[in-house]
Each structure stands twice: as C-alpha cells, then as structure tokens.
Amino acid sequence: MRTARYGRRLRMLADSADKKRRARYECPKCKKNSVKREGYAIWTCRSCGAKFTGGAYSFETGPGQSSKRMLGGVKNE
C-alpha cells in the first residue's frame, strides 16, 4: 500500500487501514483466528479454507454488521 506523504491525519488513516488489512480475524465457520485477506474484499480462512467477502481493508464493515443484526432474528426454514 502506498503511504500518504503529507499531513499527520492522512498518515494516521493510512496506517490504521494498513493494520486492519494485515490483521487476522475470527472465522465464522470454524471460530479460529485465521482469516486473512487474499485480495480486494476477499478473505480466506487458512484453517478450514472457507472464503468470505467483506470490506476492502477490514473483514466486517459497519453496514454489514448492522444488516447481520437486523437479519439475526429472521430464520430461514
């Protein structure tokens, strides 16, 4: 990822996005802390091999979390 050249705030935002991109996340299937970013908005669990879509730099986005909460009460039968 290219770094921001000028401005403290831009450097801080770029650094936080880079840390989120490189972090490991918990897999929704196997519950292990082994989900890593494979490509733009594509996340793969290194343990069970499951692929997920998410945000560009973080596994879950704000709108995605709110839609999960809204659909949490609805069950498909």
PDB file with one MODEL, atoms N, CA, C and O in Angstrom:
MODEL        1
ATOM      1  N   MET A   1       0.854  -1.178   0.000  1.00  0.00           N
ATOM      2  CA  MET A   1       0.000   0.000   0.000  1.00  0.00           C
ATOM      3  C   MET A   1       0.891   1.230   0.000  1.00  0.00           C
ATOM      4  O   MET A   1       1.875   1.297   0.737  1.00  0.00           O
ATOM      5  N   ARG A   2       0.549   2.175  -0.809  1.00  0.00           N
ATOM      6  CA  ARG A   2       1.321   3.409  -0.852  1.00  0.00           C
ATOM      7  C   ARG A   2       1.014   4.236   0.394  1.00  0.00           C
ATOM      8  O   ARG A   2      -0.104   4.206   0.909  1.00  0.00           O
ATOM      9  N   THR A   3       1.984   4.949   0.859  1.00  0.00           N
ATOM     10  CA  THR A   3       1.789   5.750   2.060  1.00  0.00           C
ATOM     11  C   THR A   3       1.430   7.176   1.692  1.00  0.00           C
ATOM     12  O   THR A   3       1.784   7.670   0.622  1.00  0.00           O
ATOM     13  N   ALA A   4       0.719   7.829   2.601  1.00  0.00           N
ATOM     14  CA  ALA A   4       0.373   9.233   2.413  1.00  0.00           C
ATOM     15  C   ALA A   4       1.604  10.078   2.698  1.00  0.00           C
ATOM     16  O   ALA A   4       2.323   9.825   3.665  1.00  0.00           O
ATOM     17  N   ARG A   5       1.843  11.057   1.881  1.00  0.00           N
ATOM     18  CA  ARG A   5       3.066  11.847   2.019  1.00  0.00           C
ATOM     19  C   ARG A   5       2.921  13.003   2.983  1.00  0.00           C
ATOM     20  O   ARG A   5       3.803  13.236   3.810  1.00  0.00           O
ATOM     21  N   TYR A   6       1.826  13.726   2.889  1.00  0.00           N
ATOM     22  CA  TYR A   6       1.711  14.956   3.657  1.00  0.00           C
ATOM     23  C   TYR A   6       0.527  14.892   4.609  1.00  0.00           C
ATOM     24  O   TYR A   6      -0.537  14.383   4.258  1.00  0.00           O
ATOM     25  N   GLY A   7       0.715  15.398   5.783  1.00  0.00           N
ATOM     26  CA  GLY A   7      -0.370  15.511   6.735  1.00  0.00           C
ATOM     27  C   GLY A   7      -0.413  14.366   7.728  1.00  0.00           C
ATOM     28  O   GLY A   7      -0.381  13.193   7.357  1.00  0.00           O
ATOM     29  N   ARG A   8      -0.486  14.729   8.983  1.00  0.00           N
ATOM     30  CA  ARG A   8      -0.495  13.743  10.060  1.00  0.00           C
ATOM     31  C   ARG A   8      -1.752  12.889  10.011  1.00  0.00           C
ATOM     32  O   ARG A   8      -1.696  11.674  10.198  1.00  0.00           O
ATOM     33  N   ARG A   9      -2.884  13.532   9.760  1.00  0.00           N
ATOM     34  CA  ARG A   9      -4.155  12.798   9.763  1.00  0.00           C
ATOM     35  C   ARG A   9      -4.194  11.764   8.638  1.00  0.00           C
ATOM     36  O   ARG A   9      -4.650  10.640   8.850  1.00  0.00           O
ATOM     37  N   LEU A  10      -3.728  12.124   7.461  1.00  0.00           N
ATOM     38  CA  LEU A  10      -3.709  11.170   6.347  1.00  0.00           C
ATOM     39  C   LEU A  10      -2.784   9.996   6.636  1.00  0.00           C
ATOM     40  O   LEU A  10      -3.107   8.853   6.310  1.00  0.00           O
ATOM     41  N   ARG A  11      -1.643  10.270   7.243  1.00  0.00           N
ATOM     42  CA  ARG A  11      -0.728   9.186   7.594  1.00  0.00           C
ATOM     43  C   ARG A  11      -1.345   8.267   8.624  1.00  0.00           C
ATOM     44  O   ARG A  11      -1.171   7.051   8.545  1.00  0.00           O
ATOM     45  N   MET A  12      -2.072   8.826   9.603  1.00  0.00           N
ATOM     46  CA  MET A  12      -2.713   8.008  10.628  1.00  0.00           C
ATOM     47  C   MET A  12      -3.824   7.150  10.027  1.00  0.00           C
ATOM     48  O   MET A  12      -3.955   5.979  10.382  1.00  0.00           O
ATOM     49  N   LEU A  13      -4.629   7.718   9.117  1.00  0.00           N
ATOM     50  CA  LEU A  13      -5.691   6.950   8.473  1.00  0.00           C
ATOM     51  C   LEU A  13      -5.126   5.829   7.610  1.00  0.00           C
ATOM     52  O   LEU A  13      -5.652   4.716   7.603  1.00  0.00           O
ATOM     53  N   ALA A  14      -4.053   6.127   6.884  1.00  0.00           N
ATOM     54  CA  ALA A  14      -3.429   5.101   6.046  1.00  0.00           C
ATOM     55  C   ALA A  14      -2.827   3.997   6.908  1.00  0.00           C
ATOM     56  O   ALA A  14      -2.896   2.821   6.549  1.00  0.00           O
ATOM     57  N   ASP A  15      -2.242   4.365   8.030  1.00  0.00           N
ATOM     58  CA  ASP A  15      -1.636   3.377   8.920  1.00  0.00           C
ATOM     59  C   ASP A  15      -2.697   2.475   9.552  1.00  0.00           C
ATOM     60  O   ASP A  15      -2.487   1.268   9.669  1.00  0.00           O
ATOM     61  N   SER A  16      -3.835   3.046   9.959  1.00  0.00           N
ATOM     62  CA  SER A  16      -4.878   2.224  10.574  1.00  0.00           C
ATOM     63  C   SER A  16      -5.508   1.292   9.543  1.00  0.00           C
ATOM     64  O   SER A  16      -5.836   0.152   9.873  1.00  0.00           O
ATOM     65  N   ALA A  17      -5.683   1.748   8.305  1.00  0.00           N
ATOM     66  CA  ALA A  17      -6.228   0.875   7.261  1.00  0.00           C
ATOM     67  C   ALA A  17      -5.258  -0.257   6.957  1.00  0.00           C
ATOM     68  O   ALA A  17      -5.685  -1.386   6.717  1.00  0.00           O
ATOM     69  N   ASP A  18      -3.967   0.028   6.965  1.00  0.00           N
ATOM     70  CA  ASP A  18      -2.966  -0.994   6.696  1.00  0.00           C
ATOM     71  C   ASP A  18      -2.923  -2.031   7.820  1.00  0.00           C
ATOM     72  O   ASP A  18      -2.747  -3.221   7.556  1.00  0.00           O
ATOM     73  N   LYS A  19      -3.081  -1.591   9.065  1.00  0.00           N
ATOM     74  CA  LYS A  19      -3.102  -2.527  10.192  1.00  0.00           C
ATOM     75  C   LYS A  19      -4.331  -3.431  10.130  1.00  0.00           C
ATOM     76  O   LYS A  19      -4.234  -4.622  10.428  1.00  0.00           O
ATOM     77  N   LYS A  20      -5.489  -2.879   9.747  1.00  0.00           N
ATOM     78  CA  LYS A  20      -6.702  -3.682   9.614  1.00  0.00           C
ATOM     79  C   LYS A  20      -6.553  -4.700   8.488  1.00  0.00           C
ATOM     80  O   LYS A  20      -7.030  -5.830   8.596  1.00  0.00           O
ATOM     81  N   ARG A  21      -5.898  -4.298   7.421  1.00  0.00           N
ATOM     82  CA  ARG A  21      -5.731  -5.178   6.271  1.00  0.00           C
ATOM     83  C   ARG A  21      -4.832  -6.364   6.598  1.00  0.00           C
ATOM     84  O   ARG A  21      -5.074  -7.471   6.118  1.00  0.00           O
ATOM     85  N   ARG A  22      -3.807  -6.151   7.400  1.00  0.00           N
ATOM     86  CA  ARG A  22      -2.849  -7.209   7.727  1.00  0.00           C
ATOM     87  C   ARG A  22      -3.255  -8.057   8.929  1.00  0.00           C
ATOM     88  O   ARG A  22      -2.629  -9.084   9.193  1.00  0.00           O
ATOM     89  N   ALA A  23      -4.279  -7.652   9.654  1.00  0.00           N
ATOM     90  CA  ALA A  23      -4.680  -8.364  10.873  1.00  0.00           C
ATOM     91  C   ALA A  23      -5.343  -9.691  10.533  1.00  0.00           C
ATOM     92  O   ALA A  23      -5.790  -9.913   9.407  1.00  0.00           O
ATOM     93  N   ARG A  24      -5.396 -10.560  11.523  1.00  0.00           N
ATOM     94  CA  ARG A  24      -6.122 -11.827  11.401  1.00  0.00           C
ATOM     95  C   ARG A  24      -7.454 -11.670  12.116  1.00  0.00           C
ATOM     96  O   ARG A  24      -7.547 -11.003  13.146  1.00  0.00           O
ATOM     97  N   TYR A  25      -8.486 -12.295  11.554  1.00  0.00           N
ATOM     98  CA  TYR A  25      -9.829 -12.202  12.100  1.00  0.00           C
ATOM     99  C   TYR A  25     -10.360 -13.591  12.416  1.00  0.00           C
ATOM    100  O   TYR A  25      -9.823 -14.590  11.939  1.00  0.00           O
ATOM    101  N   GLU A  26     -11.412 -13.652  13.217  1.00  0.00           N
ATOM    102  CA  GLU A  26     -12.008 -14.930  13.607  1.00  0.00           C
ATOM    103  C   GLU A  26     -12.899 -15.454  12.492  1.00  0.00           C
ATOM    104  O   GLU A  26     -13.708 -14.712  11.935  1.00  0.00           O
ATOM    105  N   CYS A  27     -12.752 -16.719  12.172  1.00  0.00           N
ATOM    106  CA  CYS A  27     -13.554 -17.368  11.117  1.00  0.00           C
ATOM    107  C   CYS A  27     -14.962 -17.631  11.645  1.00  0.00           C
ATOM    108  O   CYS A  27     -15.112 -18.200  12.726  1.00  0.00           O
ATOM    109  N   PRO A  28     -16.002 -17.229  10.901  1.00  0.00           N
ATOM    110  CA  PRO A  28     -17.364 -17.516  11.338  1.00  0.00           C
ATOM    111  C   PRO A  28     -17.708 -19.006  11.324  1.00  0.00           C
ATOM    112  O   PRO A  28     -18.609 -19.431  12.047  1.00  0.00           O
ATOM    113  N   LYS A  29     -17.012 -19.802  10.521  1.00  0.00           N
ATOM    114  CA  LYS A  29     -17.304 -21.229  10.441  1.00  0.00           C
ATOM    115  C   LYS A  29     -16.600 -22.030  11.526  1.00  0.00           C
ATOM    116  O   LYS A  29     -17.249 -22.716  12.315  1.00  0.00           O
ATOM    117  N   CYS A  30     -15.259 -21.944  11.569  1.00  0.00           N
ATOM    118  CA  CYS A  30     -14.512 -22.800  12.494  1.00  0.00           C
ATOM    119  C   CYS A  30     -14.111 -22.084  13.785  1.00  0.00           C
ATOM    120  O   CYS A  30     -13.551 -22.712  14.684  1.00  0.00           O
ATOM    121  N   LYS A  31     -14.385 -20.800  13.891  1.00  0.00           N
ATOM    122  CA  LYS A  31     -14.134 -19.994  15.094  1.00  0.00           C
ATOM    123  C   LYS A  31     -12.647 -19.869  15.453  1.00  0.00           C
ATOM    124  O   LYS A  31     -12.313 -19.540  16.591  1.00  0.00           O
ATOM    125  N   LYS A  32     -11.759 -20.128  14.492  1.00  0.00           N
ATOM    126  CA  LYS A  32     -10.326 -19.941  14.741  1.00  0.00           C
ATOM    127  C   LYS A  32      -9.906 -18.565  14.252  1.00  0.00           C
ATOM    128  O   LYS A  32     -10.544 -17.995  13.366  1.00  0.00           O
ATOM    129  N   ASN A  33      -8.862 -18.045  14.813  1.00  0.00           N
ATOM    130  CA  ASN A  33      -8.361 -16.721  14.461  1.00  0.00           C
ATOM    131  C   ASN A  33      -7.395 -16.852  13.276  1.00  0.00           C
ATOM    132  O   ASN A  33      -6.191 -16.639  13.420  1.00  0.00           O
ATOM    133  N   SER A  34      -7.943 -17.209  12.098  1.00  0.00           N
ATOM    134  CA  SER A  34      -7.065 -17.494  10.971  1.00  0.00           C
ATOM    135  C   SER A  34      -7.576 -16.948   9.637  1.00  0.00           C
ATOM    136  O   SER A  34      -7.189 -17.458   8.586  1.00  0.00           O
ATOM    137  N   VAL A  35      -8.426 -15.937   9.651  1.00  0.00           N
ATOM    138  CA  VAL A  35      -8.909 -15.344   8.404  1.00  0.00           C
ATOM    139  C   VAL A  35      -7.962 -14.218   8.018  1.00  0.00           C
ATOM    140  O   VAL A  35      -7.705 -13.303   8.801  1.00  0.00           O
ATOM    141  N   LYS A  36      -7.446 -14.304   6.792  1.00  0.00           N
ATOM    142  CA  LYS A  36      -6.540 -13.276   6.275  1.00  0.00           C
ATOM    143  C   LYS A  36      -7.045 -12.800   4.926  1.00  0.00           C
ATOM    144  O   LYS A  36      -7.818 -13.486   4.257  1.00  0.00           O
ATOM    145  N   ARG A  37      -6.604 -11.632   4.542  1.00  0.00           N
ATOM    146  CA  ARG A  37      -7.021 -11.030   3.281  1.00  0.00           C
ATOM    147  C   ARG A  37      -6.292 -11.692   2.124  1.00  0.00           C
ATOM    148  O   ARG A  37      -5.066 -11.803   2.128  1.00  0.00           O
ATOM    149  N   GLU A  38      -7.055 -12.128   1.140  1.00  0.00           N
ATOM    150  CA  GLU A  38      -6.479 -12.756  -0.045  1.00  0.00           C
ATOM    151  C   GLU A  38      -6.353 -11.757  -1.183  1.00  0.00           C
ATOM    152  O   GLU A  38      -5.352 -11.748  -1.901  1.00  0.00           O
ATOM    153  N   GLY A  39      -7.354 -10.926  -1.347  1.00  0.00           N
ATOM    154  CA  GLY A  39      -7.375  -9.908  -2.389  1.00  0.00           C
ATOM    155  C   GLY A  39      -8.329  -8.817  -1.969  1.00  0.00           C
ATOM    156  O   GLY A  39      -8.772  -8.761  -0.822  1.00  0.00           O
ATOM    157  N   TYR A  40      -8.642  -7.940  -2.923  1.00  0.00           N
ATOM    158  CA  TYR A  40      -9.533  -6.830  -2.619  1.00  0.00           C
ATOM    159  C   TYR A  40     -10.905  -7.358  -2.206  1.00  0.00           C
ATOM    160  O   TYR A  40     -11.636  -7.907  -3.030  1.00  0.00           O
ATOM    161  N   ALA A  41     -11.249  -7.193  -0.943  1.00  0.00           N
ATOM    162  CA  ALA A  41     -12.533  -7.591  -0.350  1.00  0.00           C
ATOM    163  C   ALA A  41     -12.758  -9.103  -0.364  1.00  0.00           C
ATOM    164  O   ALA A  41     -13.898  -9.543  -0.219  1.00  0.00           O
ATOM    165  N   ILE A  42     -11.717  -9.908  -0.533  1.00  0.00           N
ATOM    166  CA  ILE A  42     -11.820 -11.367  -0.477  1.00  0.00           C
ATOM    167  C   ILE A  42     -10.982 -11.848   0.698  1.00  0.00           C
ATOM    168  O   ILE A  42      -9.785 -11.568   0.771  1.00  0.00           O
ATOM    169  N   TRP A  43     -11.608 -12.565   1.610  1.00  0.00           N
ATOM    170  CA  TRP A  43     -10.966 -13.044   2.821  1.00  0.00           C
ATOM    171  C   TRP A  43     -11.047 -14.561   2.862  1.00  0.00           C
ATOM    172  O   TRP A  43     -12.083 -15.134   2.526  1.00  0.00           O
ATOM    173  N   THR A  44      -9.964 -15.220   3.270  1.00  0.00           N
ATOM    174  CA  THR A  44      -9.901 -16.674   3.281  1.00  0.00           C
ATOM    175  C   THR A  44      -9.443 -17.166   4.646  1.00  0.00           C
ATOM    176  O   THR A  44      -8.523 -16.611   5.248  1.00  0.00           O
ATOM    177  N   CYS A  45     -10.107 -18.225   5.127  1.00  0.00           N
ATOM    178  CA  CYS A  45      -9.691 -18.863   6.364  1.00  0.00           C
ATOM    179  C   CYS A  45      -8.563 -19.833   6.030  1.00  0.00           C
ATOM    180  O   CYS A  45      -8.723 -20.691   5.162  1.00  0.00           O
ATOM    181  N   ARG A  46      -7.452 -19.707   6.695  1.00  0.00           N
ATOM    182  CA  ARG A  46      -6.311 -20.569   6.426  1.00  0.00           C
ATOM    183  C   ARG A  46      -6.461 -21.932   7.090  1.00  0.00           C
ATOM    184  O   ARG A  46      -5.705 -22.855   6.788  1.00  0.00           O
ATOM    185  N   SER A  47      -7.429 -22.066   7.992  1.00  0.00           N
ATOM    186  CA  SER A  47      -7.628 -23.328   8.682  1.00  0.00           C
ATOM    187  C   SER A  47      -8.605 -24.230   7.928  1.00  0.00           C
ATOM    188  O   SER A  47      -8.271 -25.368   7.594  1.00  0.00           O
ATOM    189  N   CYS A  48      -9.807 -23.724   7.661  1.00  0.00           N
ATOM    190  CA  CYS A  48     -10.833 -24.564   7.022  1.00  0.00           C
ATOM    191  C   CYS A  48     -10.971 -24.298   5.526  1.00  0.00           C
ATOM    192  O   CYS A  48     -11.653 -25.058   4.839  1.00  0.00           O
ATOM    193  N   GLY A  49     -10.351 -23.248   5.003  1.00  0.00           N
ATOM    194  CA  GLY A  49     -10.374 -22.977   3.582  1.00  0.00           C
ATOM    195  C   GLY A  49     -11.608 -22.238   3.085  1.00  0.00           C
ATOM    196  O   GLY A  49     -11.785 -22.100   1.875  1.00  0.00           O
ATOM    197  N   ALA A  50     -12.456 -21.763   3.970  1.00  0.00           N
ATOM    198  CA  ALA A  50     -13.672 -21.050   3.573  1.00  0.00           C
ATOM    199  C   ALA A  50     -13.306 -19.660   3.060  1.00  0.00           C
ATOM    200  O   ALA A  50     -12.380 -19.026   3.566  1.00  0.00           O
ATOM    201  N   LYS A  51     -14.043 -19.193   2.051  1.00  0.00           N
ATOM    202  CA  LYS A  51     -13.833 -17.860   1.502  1.00  0.00           C
ATOM    203  C   LYS A  51     -15.017 -16.979   1.850  1.00  0.00           C
ATOM    204  O   LYS A  51     -16.163 -17.429   1.851  1.00  0.00           O
ATOM    205  N   PHE A  52     -14.732 -15.727   2.143  1.00  0.00           N
ATOM    206  CA  PHE A  52     -15.747 -14.759   2.526  1.00  0.00           C
ATOM    207  C   PHE A  52     -15.512 -13.464   1.775  1.00  0.00           C
ATOM    208  O   PHE A  52     -14.399 -13.176   1.336  1.00  0.00           O
ATOM    209  N   THR A  53     -16.583 -12.681   1.633  1.00  0.00           N
ATOM    210  CA  THR A  53     -16.442 -11.331   1.122  1.00  0.00           C
ATOM    211  C   THR A  53     -16.634 -10.384   2.292  1.00  0.00           C
ATOM    212  O   THR A  53     -17.364 -10.684   3.237  1.00  0.00           O
ATOM    213  N   GLY A  54     -15.984  -9.260   2.221  1.00  0.00           N
ATOM    214  CA  GLY A  54     -16.076  -8.298   3.302  1.00  0.00           C
ATOM    215  C   GLY A  54     -15.651  -6.934   2.800  1.00  0.00           C
ATOM    216  O   GLY A  54     -15.821  -6.610   1.624  1.00  0.00           O
ATOM    217  N   GLY A  55     -15.104  -6.150   3.685  1.00  0.00           N
ATOM    218  CA  GLY A  55     -14.631  -4.844   3.301  1.00  0.00           C
ATOM    219  C   GLY A  55     -13.287  -4.922   2.608  1.00  0.00           C
ATOM    220  O   GLY A  55     -12.639  -5.968   2.600  1.00  0.00           O
ATOM    221  N   ALA A  56     -12.878  -3.821   2.033  1.00  0.00           N
ATOM    222  CA  ALA A  56     -11.604  -3.786   1.322  1.00  0.00           C
ATOM    223  C   ALA A  56     -10.434  -3.918   2.289  1.00  0.00           C
ATOM    224  O   ALA A  56      -9.447  -4.585   1.977  1.00  0.00           O
ATOM    225  N   TYR A  57     -10.534  -3.294   3.453  1.00  0.00           N
ATOM    226  CA  TYR A  57      -9.420  -3.294   4.391  1.00  0.00           C
ATOM    227  C   TYR A  57      -9.742  -3.946   5.717  1.00  0.00           C
ATOM    228  O   TYR A  57      -8.833  -4.165   6.517  1.00  0.00           O
ATOM    229  N   SER A  58     -11.007  -4.269   5.988  1.00  0.00           N
ATOM    230  CA  SER A  58     -11.361  -4.964   7.222  1.00  0.00           C
ATOM    231  C   SER A  58     -12.362  -6.060   6.893  1.00  0.00           C
ATOM    232  O   SER A  58     -13.093  -5.970   5.907  1.00  0.00           O
ATOM    233  N   PHE A  59     -12.390  -7.083   7.714  1.00  0.00           N
ATOM    234  CA  PHE A  59     -13.230  -8.247   7.451  1.00  0.00           C
ATOM    235  C   PHE A  59     -14.713  -7.905   7.479  1.00  0.00           C
ATOM    236  O   PHE A  59     -15.475  -8.380   6.637  1.00  0.00           O
ATOM    237  N   GLU A  60     -15.122  -7.095   8.428  1.00  0.00           N
ATOM    238  CA  GLU A  60     -16.519  -6.685   8.531  1.00  0.00           C
ATOM    239  C   GLU A  60     -16.617  -5.175   8.437  1.00  0.00           C
ATOM    240  O   GLU A  60     -15.780  -4.452   8.979  1.00  0.00           O
ATOM    241  N   THR A  61     -17.644  -4.704   7.748  1.00  0.00           N
ATOM    242  CA  THR A  61     -17.882  -3.271   7.626  1.00  0.00           C
ATOM    243  C   THR A  61     -19.050  -2.879   8.516  1.00  0.00           C
ATOM    244  O   THR A  61     -19.787  -3.741   8.994  1.00  0.00           O
ATOM    245  N   GLY A  62     -19.220  -1.601   8.735  1.00  0.00           N
ATOM    246  CA  GLY A  62     -20.320  -1.108   9.557  1.00  0.00           C
ATOM    247  C   GLY A  62     -21.682  -1.479   9.008  1.00  0.00           C
ATOM    248  O   GLY A  62     -22.507  -2.001   9.758  1.00  0.00           O
ATOM    249  N   PRO A  63     -21.963  -1.231   7.714  1.00  0.00           N
ATOM    250  CA  PRO A  63     -23.259  -1.642   7.164  1.00  0.00           C
ATOM    251  C   PRO A  63     -23.472  -3.159   7.205  1.00  0.00           C
ATOM    252  O   PRO A  63     -24.599  -3.620   7.385  1.00  0.00           O
ATOM    253  N   GLY A  64     -22.414  -3.921   7.041  1.00  0.00           N
ATOM    254  CA  GLY A  64     -22.535  -5.379   7.112  1.00  0.00           C
ATOM    255  C   GLY A  64     -22.904  -5.850   8.500  1.00  0.00           C
ATOM    256  O   GLY A  64     -23.708  -6.770   8.650  1.00  0.00           O
ATOM    257  N   GLN A  65     -22.328  -5.231   9.519  1.00  0.00           N
ATOM    258  CA  GLN A  65     -22.648  -5.595  10.897  1.00  0.00           C
ATOM    259  C   GLN A  65     -24.091  -5.245  11.233  1.00  0.00           C
ATOM    260  O   GLN A  65     -24.773  -6.022  11.901  1.00  0.00           O
ATOM    261  N   SER A  66     -24.570  -4.082  10.778  1.00  0.00           N
ATOM    262  CA  SER A  66     -25.948  -3.698  11.086  1.00  0.00           C
ATOM    263  C   SER A  66     -26.944  -4.588  10.351  1.00  0.00           C
ATOM    264  O   SER A  66     -28.009  -4.892  10.888  1.00  0.00           O
ATOM    265  N   SER A  67     -26.613  -5.013   9.123  1.00  0.00           N
ATOM    266  CA  SER A  67     -27.532  -5.914   8.420  1.00  0.00           C
ATOM    267  C   SER A  67     -27.553  -7.291   9.075  1.00  0.00           C
ATOM    268  O   SER A  67     -28.596  -7.945   9.078  1.00  0.00           O
ATOM    269  N   LYS A  68     -26.430  -7.750   9.631  1.00  0.00           N
ATOM    270  CA  LYS A  68     -26.425  -9.016  10.365  1.00  0.00           C
ATOM    271  C   LYS A  68     -27.316  -8.932  11.595  1.00  0.00           C
ATOM    272  O   LYS A  68     -28.033  -9.881  11.912  1.00  0.00           O
ATOM    273  N   ARG A  69     -27.275  -7.787  12.296  1.00  0.00           N
ATOM    274  CA  ARG A  69     -28.120  -7.609  13.471  1.00  0.00           C
ATOM    275  C   ARG A  69     -29.592  -7.612  13.087  1.00  0.00           C
ATOM    276  O   ARG A  69     -30.418  -8.190  13.793  1.00  0.00           O
ATOM    277  N   MET A  70     -29.930  -6.960  11.956  1.00  0.00           N
ATOM    278  CA  MET A  70     -31.331  -6.920  11.538  1.00  0.00           C
ATOM    279  C   MET A  70     -31.813  -8.303  11.105  1.00  0.00           C
ATOM    280  O   MET A  70     -32.949  -8.678  11.397  1.00  0.00           O
ATOM    281  N   LEU A  71     -30.972  -9.062  10.417  1.00  0.00           N
ATOM    282  CA  LEU A  71     -31.363 -10.377   9.936  1.00  0.00           C
ATOM    283  C   LEU A  71     -31.156 -11.477  10.975  1.00  0.00           C
ATOM    284  O   LEU A  71     -31.509 -12.632  10.735  1.00  0.00           O
ATOM    285  N   GLY A  72     -30.589 -11.126  12.123  1.00  0.00           N
ATOM    286  CA  GLY A  72     -30.338 -12.122  13.154  1.00  0.00           C
ATOM    287  C   GLY A  72     -31.581 -12.770  13.693  1.00  0.00           C
ATOM    288  O   GLY A  72     -31.547 -13.950  14.044  1.00  0.00           O
ATOM    289  N   GLY A  73     -32.677 -12.050  13.774  1.00  0.00           N
ATOM    290  CA  GLY A  73     -33.919 -12.600  14.291  1.00  0.00           C
ATOM    291  C   GLY A  73     -34.682 -13.417  13.260  1.00  0.00           C
ATOM    292  O   GLY A  73     -35.535 -14.227  13.624  1.00  0.00           O
ATOM    293  N   VAL A  74     -34.387 -13.215  11.969  1.00  0.00           N
ATOM    294  CA  VAL A  74     -35.086 -13.922  10.907  1.00  0.00           C
ATOM    295  C   VAL A  74     -34.406 -15.236  10.638  1.00  0.00           C
ATOM    296  O   VAL A  74     -33.198 -15.278  10.405  1.00  0.00           O
ATOM    297  N   LYS A  75     -35.184 -16.335  10.667  1.00  0.00           N
ATOM    298  CA  LYS A  75     -34.617 -17.660  10.421  1.00  0.00           C
ATOM    299  C   LYS A  75     -35.269 -18.254   9.189  1.00  0.00           C
ATOM    300  O   LYS A  75     -36.492 -18.227   9.054  1.00  0.00           O
ATOM    301  N   ASN A  76     -34.455 -18.792   8.287  1.00  0.00           N
ATOM    302  CA  ASN A  76     -34.980 -19.480   7.100  1.00  0.00           C
ATOM    303  C   ASN A  76     -35.293 -20.917   7.461  1.00  0.00           C
ATOM    304  O   ASN A  76     -34.475 -21.608   8.069  1.00  0.00           O
ATOM    305  N   GLU A  77     -36.469 -21.360   7.088  1.00  0.00           N
ATOM    306  CA  GLU A  77     -36.856 -22.731   7.396  1.00  0.00           C
ATOM    307  C   GLU A  77     -37.150 -23.496   6.139  1.00  0.00           C
ATOM    308  O   GLU A  77     -37.495 -24.676   6.201  1.00  0.00           O
TER     309      GLU A  77
ENDMDL
END
